[in-house]
Amino acid sequence: MTDRYLEYLSREHARLEDEIRLESKRTRPDEVLIARLKKLKLALKDQMQSWASDHASSGRLTA
């Protein structure tokens, strides 16, 4: 993954956080939607951590 892709993942993570927050503020929030958004957000976080881990280990190999 490139830095540009990591930035995309970060923006998507923030967008999902905003969407979760807005849905939670509704009078009758859709709990199923919130759960789905949280799963997507967690998947993005996992991808970002995986990329950071791969990037750090590849940096050590070339140093």
Beta strands, then each sheet from edge to edge (+ up, - down):
end
